[in-house]
Amino acid sequence: MITGDPKKAIIKLSIPMMLSMLLIMLYNIADSIWVAGLGAEALAALGFITPLFMVLVGLGGGIGAGANSLIARNIGAKNFDQANNAGLHAIVLCIIISAVFTVLMILFLPTLLEMMGAGDSIGYALEYGYIVFAALFIFVYSGVASAIFRSEGDMRRATIAIAVTAVMNIVLDPIFIYVLNMGIVGAAWATVFSATLSCLVMSYWIWGKKDLFLDLSPKNFSYQSKMMIDELQVAVPSTLENIIFSALAIIINGMLVAASGTTAVAVYTASMRIVQMATIPLIGIGTAVLTVAGVAYGARNYENLKTSHSYSIKIGFALSIALGAIMYIFSSQIAGVFSYTSASASLAPEIATAVSILSLFVLAIPHGIMSAMVFQGVGKGVYSLIITLLRSLILECVFSYILCFVFGWGVIGIYAGLLLGCFVGGTVGYIWAKIFIKRFGENLHH
């Protein structure tokens, strides 16, 4: 499938990916909804921990993206021993990196939360944070293992593993938080238990049943510095992209507090969860493009590379228009979900406004994200990083600051700045990817 028609491969790979990401998002939202019942401080604590947690889970995604790109390129070039070795190198990287970051997070968590301005919610944030960061290896390994399944086109099992995590989490959350009366600590333990279960399932498929296309027996591992570097060339920029998104969240939270207090952060946290849900299909398509572009590049197939880029953007825009419309039309119903207790009822009108404005944000994303994913697939992680850096950290922050504080538009200015920055940055990435693919074709003809 992944070496054939790129349009079919993108559709077939992206649908299970969308399902699995939808499940992850649902359990994030379930987390927020159950924790919101504990009051605004607990919900704010989740808002402060989430960016840090996403960075570290992003390490797994980053190493996974590096492995996915390298395995796909080796499969495209029919070099199967190297594809096996690339998978094993990713698992070794995962063990080393999660060990280092577990220690760092446990040492520096209070300091980081103080710097982020967690204030009154710091107690809740520490209770939740210590548990999830102590179990960091589980989350990183989960990202790497599911990327190994995706790299050989086995989306079904990559999806099942994530589904196990999400469903278990949604079931365990209310039991741990309210029935066992563990509060926010219960939410953390529910997250750890459910992720552990999916890791056990994937490990069984890889080493117990051994029915992958790849063979990840330890005997196939032979250490190669070049392979480590090759994976890190996608993994490091991909992880830095997650850090950029988290840094963006921290900066925007800071601007919101300055513009209208901590309530604005609660509103933004809730409405961004909905935006993230709407971007899931786009990330699903992008992840499929990473594999398809990697295989095309490894096989030196210009037509497939070009098609995977342009086709993914077309489907991306079609989906964005539909999703943006749904968000806009149902903004007040969506807001109601987050304001079901007396502790959070007052937020409903503000969340509704935020969701209706940010429905346009979804339209600004597709051309930028698909271009960045093509760069990751061909092993040019740094190019992808530059696009994300320009789009999120530079343009979105600068435009938000100018429209909020210089033009005096307040919170609405921050939302408008996010839209404008995302669209302009994505357009730069799109033009760059077009030029890169054209040059690749010209070099093949010479």
N, C-alpha and C positions, 0 to 999 in steps of 0.2 A: 504493500500500500504506500509506504513512505517514499519509495523510489519511483512510483508511477505518476499519474496525473496530479499535479499539485493542488488543483481546485478540490478534487475529491478528497485528497489526503487532509487538506485544511479543515473541511467540513467534518470528516470522520474523526479527526483528532480533537477538534475543538468542542464538539458536543459533550463528550464525557468530562472534558476539562471544565466546561461551564457548569455542569452538574455538580462536580466536586467542589468547585469554588463557591457555588451558590450555597452548598451545605455548610462550608466553612463560615461564610458570611452569616447564614442563618444562626449558626451557633454563637457567633460574635454578638449578633443582635439579641439572641435569647439571653446571653450573658448580661448584656446591657439592660434588657427588660427586667430580668429577675433581680439584678443588683439595684436598679432604679427604685424598686420597692423598699430598699433599705434607707432611701433618702438621697438628697442632692450631694452630700459629702462623699458617699460611697460611689455614686455615679461619676463624680469628678475624679475620684481616686483611679477609677478604671480609665478615665481619659488621660491621666498622667502616666499610668503604667503601659497602656497600649502602644504608644510610639516606641518605647524602649523594647518591649516584647517583640514588636514587629521587626525591629532592626535585627534582633538576635535570631528570630525564626527565619528572617531574610538571609541569614548566613547559610542556613540549610538550603534555601531556595537558590542562593548564589552559587554554592558548590554544586548543587543540582543542575543549574543552568550551564555551568562550566562542563560538567560531565555530559549533559544532554547534547551540547554543541559538539564536543569532541567525539563522543560515541557515534552521533549521527554522521559526522564527516567521515569517520572511519568506515561506517557501514556503506556510505555513498561510494567510498573508494575501494570497497570490498576487502578491507583489511581487518578481519574479524578478531585475530589475536589481540591487536591493539585496542579494539573496541572493548574486549573483556578486561584488559589491563586498565583501561581508562575508568571503568566502573569501580574496580578495586581501589584505584588511587583516590577516587572520590570518597570512599568509605574511610580510608586512612586519614584523609584531610578532615573529615567530619569528626573523628575521634579527637584529633589534636586540637582543633579549633574550639570544640565545645568545652573541652577541659579548661583551656585558658580563660574563656569568657565566663564560665561558671564562677571561677575564683574572683575575677575582676568585678562581676556584678554584685556578688555577696559582700565584697569589701566596700564598694563605692555607691551602693543604692541610696542610702540616706542623703549623701552629698548631692547626687544627681537630682533627686526629688526636690531638695531645697533650692537648687539652682533653677529648676523648672517652675518654682513658685507654687508648690503643692499645698503650702499653708496648712489650713485646718484638716485637710483630707490626708495628710502624710501618714497618720497612724494606719488608716485603712490601706493606703497604697503599699506600705511596708509589709503588712500582714499578707497581702495578695502576692506582692512581688517576690519575697523570699522563697515562697513555695515554687512558683513557676520557674524562677531562674535557677533554683537548685536542680531542677529536672531538665535543664537546657538540652542535654545530649539527646533526649527523647524527641524533642521538637526539631532539632537540626537533622538528626538521622532520618526522621520521617520525610523531610523535604528531599533529602538525597535519594532515599530508596524509591520514592514515587517518581523522581526524575529519571531513574534508571529504567523503570518500566516504560515511561513515556518515550525515552530515546529510541526504543526499538519498536515503537508504535503500539504498545500494549496499554491502551488507555483504559480498558475495562477494569483491569485489576488496580491500576493507579487510582481509579475512581472509587472502587469498592473500599480500599483502605481508608480513603478520606471520609467516605460515607460512614464507616464504622465509628471514626472519631466524632463526627458531627452529631450523629444520632445519639450515641452514648452520652455526649456532653449535654445535649438538650434534655435527655431523660434524667441525668444525675444532678444537674444544676438545682432545680427546685427541691429535690430530696435533701441534698447536702446543706443548702442555704437555709431552708425553712423547716423541713421535717426534722432533720437532725440538729437544727438550730445552730449551725456553724457560722452563719453570716457570710462575710466576704471570703473567709478562709475556705468555706465550703465550695465557693465558685472556683477558687484556685485548684483545689483537690480534684474537682470534677474535670477540669481541663487536663490535668496531669494523667489521671486514670484513663480517660478516653484516648489520649494520644498514645499511651503505652500499649493499649490493646491493638491499635492499628499497626504499630511497629512490630509486634509479635506476629501478626498475620503476614506482613510483608516478608519478614525474616524467614518464616516457614516456607513461603513460595520460593524464595531465592536459594536457601540452603537445605530445606527439608524435602520439598517436592522436586526441586531442580528442574522445572520445566520452562525456563526462560529460553529465549533465543541466545542470549548471552550466557556464558558459563562463568560464574563468579567464585569458583573454587579457589581457596588460597593458593593452590599450586600454580595458578595462572598469573600470580602477582610477580612482576619483576620490576623493582624500583627504577624509575627513569626520571631524572630531574626535569628533562624537557617536558614530560607529560604533566608533572606537578605545575610547572610554569604555565603550560598551555591551559590547564584547567583554571588556574588562578587568574589568567588574563581575562577570563569571562567572569569567574566567581567574585573577584575583588571589586571590579566595577559594578557588578550586579548587586552586591551587598551594599556598596556605597550608595547606589540608587535608593535602596531602602532607607539608609541613613538620611539621605537627602529628604525623602518623604517625611520621615519622622522629624527632622530638623524643621522642615516647613511647618509641620503641625505645631511644633513648639513655638516657632516664631509667630505663626498666625494666632495661637492661643494667647501669646503675650500682647499682640496688637488688640485682640478682642477685649482682654482684661483692661488695657489702657483706654479703649474706646467706650466700654460700657460694663465693666465688672465681670465677676466669675460666672454669673448666670449666662452671659454670652457664650462662654466656653461650653457649658452644658448644652445649650441650643445647637452650637456648631458641632459638638461631638455626636449628638443624635442625628442631625441632618446629614453629616458626612457619612455616617453609617449607611444611609439610604443611597447616597451618591455612589459609595463604594459598591453597593449591591448592583447598581445599574451599570457599573463599569466591568462587572464580572464577565459578561459575554465577550467584551473587548479583550480582556486579559486572556480568556480562553482561546480566542482566535490568535492572539499574539504568541501564546505558548506553542500552539500548533505550528505557526509560521517559523518559530525558532528551529524546530525539528526539520520541517520541510526545506527551509532555506539552507540548513546545515548539510542535509543530504545532497541537495542540488549543487552546493558549492564544492563539496567533496568529490562529486561526480563530474565536476566542471561543466554543468548544464546551465547555460545562460538563460534559455527560454523559461525553464522551471523557476529559476531564481526571480526573474522579472515578473512572471505571472503570480508567484506567491506574494510578492509585495503589493502589486496593484489590486489583485483580487481581494486580499484581506482588508484593504482599506475600503473597497466598495461595500463589502458585507458589513464592515464596522460602522460606516455611516448610516446604512439602512437600519441597523439595530439601534443606534444612538437616537435616531429621530423617533422611533417607536417608544423607547424607554423614557426619553425626555418628556414626551407627551403624557405618558402615564403618570410620571412624577408630578407634573404640573397640574393635571386634572384632579388627582387624588391627594394633593398636598395636605388638606386638613384632616382627612382620614388617617393618613400616615402619622401626622403629628399626634393624633389621639392615642396611638399605640404606646408612645413614650410618656404619656402623662396620665396614667391610669390610677395613681395614688394621690392622696391629698398633698403629699410632699412634692409632687412634680406637676400638678394640674395647671399651675399658672404658666407653664412653659408653652402650652399648646399653640397659642396664636403666633408666637415668635418662631417656633419650629416650622409651622406651616409656611410662613413668609420665606424662611431660609430655604426650605425644600423647593418652593416654586421658583425662586431665583436660581438656585443651583441646578435646576433641571437643564438649564442651558449649558452648564459645565460639561455635561456628558457629550454634547455635540462638538466640543473643542478638542476631544481626546484622540479619535481614531487614527488620523494620519501620522501623528507623532509617535504613538505607542507601537504601531506596526513597523515603522521605520527603525525604531530602536531595537525591536525584536529581530528584524532581519540582520542588523549589525551583530547582535549576540550570536545568532545562528552561524554566521560565517566566521565567528571567533574574534570579531573586532569589538570586544566589550567596552574598550575605552571610548569609542565613538558613541556608543549607546549612552554611556555615562555622561558625556559632554552634552548630549541632547537633553537628558533629564536635568542636569545641573542648570543649563540655560533656562529650561522651561519652568522648573519648579522653584529652584532656590533663588535664581536671579530675577527673572521676569515676574513670576507670580508675587514674590515678596515686594519687589519695587513698585509694581502697579498697585498692589493692595495698600501699601504705605501712602503713596501719592494720593490715591482717590479717597482714602479714609481721613488722613491728617492734613494734607495740603489743600485738597478741595473741600474738606469738611463734610464728606458724605457719611461719616460714621461707619457703623457695621456694614451697611449696604455697600459702601465703597470697598470694603475688604472683599466681599463676595464678587463684586464686579472686577476687581483687580485679579482675582484668581482666574476668572473666565478669560480675561484678555491675555494674561501671561501664558496660560496654557495653550491658547490658540496660536499665538505668535511663535512661541517656542517650538510647537509641533510642526508648524509650517517650515521653519528652518531645517528641522530634522528630515522632513519629507523631501525637500529639494536635495539635501546632501545624499540621502539614500538613492535617489534617482540617478544622481551623477556617479555614485559608486558602482551601481549595477551596470550603467552604460559603459563605464571604463572596463569593468570585468569582461563584458561582451567583446569590446574592442581588442583587449589583450588576447582573448581566445582566438580571434580571427587572425591575429598576427602570429 
